[in-house]
Amino acid sequence: MTIAKVIVDVPARQTNRAFDYIVPADCVGWVDVGSRVAVPFGPRLLQGFVVALEEEAGVKASKLKPLDQVLDAEPPLTRELVALAGWMSRRYLCHEVTALQAMIPAALKAKYERLLTLGAAAEEPAAAWTGGASREPAEEAAFGQAELFAAEELFGDDDIVAFVRERGSVTLEAVQHRFPGCGAAIRRLIRAGWLAESQTVKDRMAAKKVLTVFPPERPESLDAALELIPARAKRQRDVVRYLREHPAPIRLTELMLALEVGAGTVKELADKGFIALREVTAFRDPYANRTFARTEPLPLTAEQQRVFGAIGATLAAGEHRVFLLKGVTGSGKTEVYLQAIQRCFDKGKEAIVLVPEISLTPQMVERFKSRFGSDVAVLHSKLSNGERYDEWRKIAQGRVKMAIGARSAIFAPFARLGLIIIDEEHEASYKQEDSPKYDARDVAIERARAAGAAVVLGSATPSLESFERTLPNGRDALSGAYELLEMRERVAGRPMPPVRIVDMREELKGGNRAMFSRPLYKALQERLQRGEQSVLLLNRRGYSTFVMCRTCGHTLGCPHCAISLTYHQNAGAMRCHYCGYAERQPKTCPSCESEHIRYFGTGTQRVEEELGKLFPGIRVIRMDVDTTSEKGAHEKWLTLFGDGKADVLLGTQMVAKGLDFPNVTLVGVIAADTVLHLPDFRAAERTFQLMTQVAGRAGRHRLPGEVFVQTYTPEHYSIVTAADHDYGAFAGVELDSRRQLGYPPFSRLILLTLSHENPQLLVKSAESLAGRLKELAASAAVEPGFACDILGPVASPISRIKDRYRFQCVVKYRGTVRMSELVREAVASLDDVCRQEGLQISVDVDPQMMM
């Protein structure tokens, strides 16, 4: 007898394991590892994933429940992805079902429907009644007289049982809609046996079906049809003639558009048997209305050829190897990616390309679609659920050879994976903020290791963790050593743009209190006169970063979070960027009622306004979270800018990387210090990366570029080395500092964040957790090379979010001990508090943000 081990969709700690179910005889042969199934779990029917199959006989098998249904004809997950989910669960301390759910599109995530049918009591002969009908004494006794009267009093003659009886089976939602406030009555009816409740598992979305016209297989049949159709039926005759000239199946909507006929005309022909009209599964294509001019491989420079040769040799050998491609901005990394992918295709393998920002996707999609056409699937969050589902189906059905998208594209269900490329590998956006808190880079390397695939990590400013793994003795227990490939020159020998550091302290001394320094103002003016374009970076959205009363000093803060509100001028509102709380712009101070309200700090909205005042008629495109929330917004704004419909592209970090516009000759960084002084050990690294990446947008083509960096700390090594385009000098200083302080890459971190509405319970729990962590770390100290520090507990940098107070502990360790297992054991010691008191504990392995 075949036993399926199923991970069930119940993310409770005690169920982070597989449950055994019998595979019914009619399902044997089409249930496999990776199948989605519906299984009975207590009183409910839940979705689950088959993670193993075993043969079992005897008493154990006889006591097991059978699978209720198999939800897919083909397993949506490969065996390799199921194994990867198990690895993620162990590595990132998440539930295995959470990892499995992250791998499938939203359309396949279960939707549970509760159904009501007549119960046993209602099926008995004596129970045949409708609302308002008289009841036999025995019937009233069986039901409960008080309960019956309560139901009748509330709903009268048109009662719930009659409603369900008429329909046979009806969703609980439909009953509640028909009888508002009927919850208690339904519970009484179920208890008394008049109604029975069950649950079904459905997908949130089905494949798209379109009506398609099929001409007869024999063309002469259409000639016969013309003889039978009367001359007055001109439109029907037009349809037949069209199908005779175009014998391939055609969508009904396309046929109607081509001939300007109604659906009724075509359906009459189908009713007469002249043609067939059937529903056909179709794919939603987000790029159906786009055409991509075909491109051919470009000649490679000597540096590109050397890099491509190393990657190509690994692909030819079918080996697993991790390359760190460190190439300056404009050195042609994308062309190397394209030719490496073609080599992968030539070997009969498939490829995945990850990009960090949704804003990069339009340009990257165009490059890959232009080279590989319909072999490319696109996966990112701005597609509709239906579009994502259909792109995913193309991959699962082997209709495409590569996928490009943000971090979740790493789970594309390819069966012959040969190459994974991670562009701008240093980006923190590759780390998922919600559970499972995975890092797409490490997941990619683990997936490639299992598949025997190559990995290319590309960046002009690699993360120090990745770069250190290319150095002598730079090896990580998880990922091993990386092979460094470098491209130090731009294509065609174009120079790197000169970077001018503007000391804003000197600007203030000179009497300039504006947000634009005099050099940057002059440079913008020159570009406007020459018809050239500029990119301005300010890593803050909104109009101002906080609002304060100049009379009493009161700062407007979020009532639910320990954070100030940001003023958004267009909406005339104050917003919290953590919980979404919003309130109208105040006229007076809510504390002292003074009218002296002042807006401090500078956001992208304010810069846009100031540009309009300084340069009347200037055309500005602003790209931040507020202006790019709608579907297709990124592509719309970037297309307008690329078409020369704007003079300035102003934005947050989404404009700092990956974009390539030939007419951009000026880049301005409004405030280089926004990230530098954050309480984060990676602050200097992020500043260097952001400065270098945005500087790389200038002078990428024929026209030379220039960069201005405005800062109040011009002497800081991250800004100085970024201005010199000197990654090596920055890495040398920063790695020495990290080594002395014992921060990554010379240690690993695990961040534990606890939250609760009651600060006293929170502090007590945090101290208990830290104590248990210290006990477990002490017991592991006997392992050679192991060292561990438990930092905290302390209040989190943002001490309250959504009315929950937050405390955190940081585990800093090095060595080969499986620290994740020790942390899992420590967290389990607070299971009772979590279950009974609502304490929440978030575990972030290798965190990118310490907030």
Buried (B, 14 or more C-beta within 10 A) or exposed (E): BBBBBBBBBBBEEEBBEBBBBBBBEEBEEEBBBBBBBBBBBEEBBBBBBBBBBEEBEEEEBEEBEBBBBBBBEEBBBBBBBBBBBBBBBBBBBBBBBBBBBBBBBBBBBBEBBBBBBBBEBBBEEEBEBEBEEEBEEEBBEBBBEEBBEBBBEBBEEEBBBBBBBEEEEBBBEBBEEEBEEBEEBBEBBBEBBBBBBEBBBEBEBEBBEBBBBBBBEEEEBBEEBBEEBEEEBEBBBBBBBBBBEEEEBBBBEEBBEEBEBEEEBBBBBBEEEBBBBEEEEEBBBBBEEEEBEEBEEEEBBEBBEEBBEBBBEBBEEEEBBBBBBBBBBBBBBBBBBBBBBBBBBEBEBBBBBBBBBBBBBBBBBBBBBBBBEEBBBBBBEBBBBBBBBBBBBBBBEEEBBBBBBBBBBBBBBBEEBBBBBBBBBBBBBBBBEEBBBBBBBBBBBBBBBBBBBBBBBBBBBBBBBBBBBBBEEBBBEEBBBBBBBBBEBBBEEBEBBBBBBBBBEEBEEEEBEEBBBEBBBEBBEBBBEEEBBBBBBBBBBBBBBBBBBEBEEBEBBBEBBBBBBBBBBEBEBBBBBBBEBEBEBBEEBEEEEEEEBEBEBBBBBBBBBBBEEBBEEBBBBBBBEBBBEEBEBBBBBBBBBBEEEBBBBBBBBBBBBBBBBEBBBBBBBBBBBBBBEBEBBBBBBBBBBBBBBBBBBBBBBEBEBBBBBBBBBBEBBBBBBBBEBBBEBBBEBBBEEBEEEEBBBBBBBBBBBBBBBBBEBBBBBBBBBBBBBBBBBEEBEEEEEBBBEBEBBEBBBEBBBBEBBBBBBBBBBBBEBBBBEBBBEBBEBBBEBBEEBEBEBBBBBBBBEBB
